[in-house]
Amino acid sequence: MFDEILKAIYSSNTTARRSGTMENDMNSTNIIVSNVPALVYTNQQVKDDFTQLFTPFNPNSLVYLPSFKRVRISFNTPRDSHEAIQTLQGVQFQSQPLKIFCLKTLPAASNSSLRPPTPEKQFLISPPASPPVGWRPVQEDKPVINFDLLSAVAELEPGTRHELHKGTTSTPSVVVDICEDNLLQRAAMMRIPQTKRPNMK
């Protein structure tokens, strides 16, 4: 997770680093060393030799990032970080030239706490809270009444047949038979049949 966060930070600063604007940040106390040999992360002796390069500049901490083949170094003062860049920029280490650049200093926020999200649609949350100021319900359109459909339904009579679609040589016809409303038949269908008692023998 830590590597992923740093990757996002470094990718956002790529353009500024290439243009050289990061190296002009006089308030930066952090530097990034790239093009670091792989032995620095696996061989303790090589790692100690790498650390000795920056010891004269009083580093606070060295954070090794093998996933990015980089090392982040923090110093006490911006002067120490710039002296390290001027002295060690391009120095050959394990037959590889070191590339060093500053991490841009971000301005401190007035409030470091997280702020709640903008309440854009919080009134849609269940249970609903109070709607925002100025909110008005949407006026729904009036229902559309199809009088032709109502008239056709009213003309349907029980016991008659209505052809909705005439058949062709390739398609069948659609015919609706209107059933008669027989109250006695409906009552018989709704009657619950009595369960026959089994024989007692």
C-alpha positions in Angstrom: 0.0 0.0 0.0 2.8 2.4 0.8 4.5 1.7 -2.5 1.2 2.4 -4.3 0.8 5.8 -2.6 4.3 6.8 -3.4 3.8 5.7 -7.0 0.9 8.0 -7.4 2.9 10.9 -5.9 5.9 10.3 -8.2 3.8 9.9 -11.3 2.1 13.3 -10.7 5.5 14.9 -10.3 7.1 13.4 -13.4 6.4 16.5 -15.7 7.8 18.9 -13.2 10.9 16.8 -12.5 11.7 16.5 -16.2 11.3 20.3 -16.7 13.7 20.9 -13.8 11.2 22.9 -11.7 11.5 20.6 -8.7 15.2 21.2 -8.5 14.5 24.9 -8.0 12.4 24.3 -4.8 14.7 25.9 -2.2 12.5 24.8 0.7 12.6 21.0 0.0 14.4 18.8 2.5 13.6 15.6 0.7 15.3 14.1 -2.4 14.7 11.1 -4.5 17.6 9.1 -5.9 16.8 7.1 -9.0 18.8 4.7 -11.2 19.9 2.9 -8.0 21.6 -0.5 -8.6 19.7 -3.6 -7.6 22.4 -4.7 -5.2 21.6 -1.8 -2.9 18.4 -3.6 -1.9 19.8 -7.1 -1.5 23.5 -6.7 -0.5 24.1 -5.2 3.0 27.7 -4.1 2.1 26.6 -2.3 -1.0 23.7 -0.7 1.0 26.2 0.6 3.6 28.4 2.0 0.9 25.4 3.8 -0.6 24.5 5.2 2.8 28.1 6.5 3.2 27.7 8.7 0.2 25.1 10.8 1.9 26.5 10.7 5.5 28.4 14.0 5.1 25.1 15.8 4.5 23.5 14.7 7.7 20.5 12.7 6.4 17.6 12.1 8.8 16.3 8.9 7.1 16.7 6.8 4.1 13.7 4.9 2.7 14.5 2.2 0.2 11.9 1.6 -2.5 12.9 -1.5 -4.4 9.6 -1.6 -6.4 10.6 1.7 -8.0 14.4 1.2 -7.9 14.6 4.5 -5.9 15.6 5.8 -2.5 14.0 8.6 -0.6 16.3 10.6 1.6 15.2 13.3 4.2 17.6 16.0 5.5 17.5 18.4 8.4 17.7 21.5 6.3 17.1 22.5 2.6 20.7 23.4 2.4 21.8 19.9 3.1 19.6 18.5 0.5 20.8 20.9 -2.2 24.4 20.3 -1.3 23.8 16.5 -1.7 22.3 17.1 -5.1 25.1 19.3 -6.3 27.8 17.0 -5.0 26.4 13.6 -6.0 24.4 14.3 -9.1 25.7 11.9 -11.8 28.2 10.2 -9.5 29.0 6.6 -10.6 27.9 4.0 -8.1 28.3 0.3 -9.0 28.9 1.5 -12.6 25.6 3.4 -12.7 25.2 7.2 -12.6 22.9 8.3 -9.8 20.1 10.7 -10.7 18.9 12.9 -7.9 16.0 15.4 -7.8 14.0 17.3 -5.1 10.6 16.4 -3.9 8.4 19.5 -4.3 7.3 21.0 -1.0 3.5 21.1 -0.7 2.0 24.1 1.2 0.6 23.2 4.5 -3.2 23.1 4.7 -5.0 25.4 7.2 -7.0 22.4 8.4 -5.4 19.0 8.2 -8.6 17.1 9.1 -10.7 15.5 6.4 -13.8 17.5 5.5 -17.2 15.9 4.9 -18.3 15.4 1.3 -20.4 18.1 -0.4 -24.1 17.3 0.4 -25.3 17.2 -3.2 -27.8 14.3 -3.0 -27.8 13.4 0.7 -31.6 14.0 0.8 -32.0 10.8 -1.3 -30.6 8.7 1.5 -33.0 6.5 3.4 -34.3 7.5 5.9 -34.4 10.8 4.2 -32.9 13.9 5.8 -34.0 17.4 5.3 -33.8 18.4 1.6 -31.4 21.2 0.7 -32.4 24.8 0.6 -34.3 25.7 -2.6 -35.2 22.1 -3.4 -38.6 21.7 -5.1 -40.3 18.5 -6.1 -40.5 17.7 -9.8 -43.9 18.4 -11.3 -45.2 15.2 -13.0 -46.9 15.3 -16.4 -50.6 14.8 -16.6 -51.7 11.2 -17.4 -52.4 10.4 -21.0 -55.8 8.9 -21.6 -56.3 6.9 -24.7 -60.0 7.3 -25.4 -59.9 5.0 -28.5 -58.6 2.2 -26.3 -61.3 2.8 -23.7 -63.9 2.8 -26.4 -62.7 -0.5 -27.9 -62.6 -2.2 -24.5 -66.1 -1.0 -23.7 -67.4 -2.6 -26.9 -66.2 -6.0 -26.0 -69.1 -8.3 -25.1 -69.0 -11.8 -23.5 -69.4 -14.7 -25.9 -68.0 -12.8 -28.9 -64.8 -13.2 -30.9 -62.6 -10.3 -31.9 -59.8 -10.5 -34.4 -56.9 -8.3 -33.4 -54.6 -9.2 -36.2 -55.5 -10.7 -39.5 -53.5 -13.7 -40.6 -51.3 -13.8 -43.7 -49.6 -16.6 -45.6 -46.6 -16.4 -43.2 -48.2 -15.2 -39.9 -51.2 -16.5 -37.9 -54.1 -14.4 -36.9 -54.6 -13.1 -33.4 -58.1 -13.7 -32.0 -59.5 -12.9 -28.6 -62.6 -14.8 -27.3 -64.4 -12.9 -24.5 -65.5 -15.2 -21.8 -68.9 -15.0 -20.2 -69.1 -13.9 -16.6 -71.0 -16.8 -15.0 -71.5 -16.1 -11.3 -72.4 -19.7 -10.5 -69.4 -21.1 -12.3 -67.1 -18.6 -10.5 -68.7 -19.6 -7.1 -68.1 -23.3 -7.8 -64.5 -22.6 -8.7 -63.9 -20.6 -5.6 -65.5 -23.3 -3.3 -62.9 -25.3 -1.4 -63.4 -29.0 -1.9 -64.0 -31.1 1.2 -61.4 -33.7 2.0 -62.9 -37.2 2.1 -62.5 -39.0 5.4 -60.4 -42.2 5.0 -61.9 -45.6 5.6 -61.8 -46.7 9.3 -61.4 -50.4 8.4 
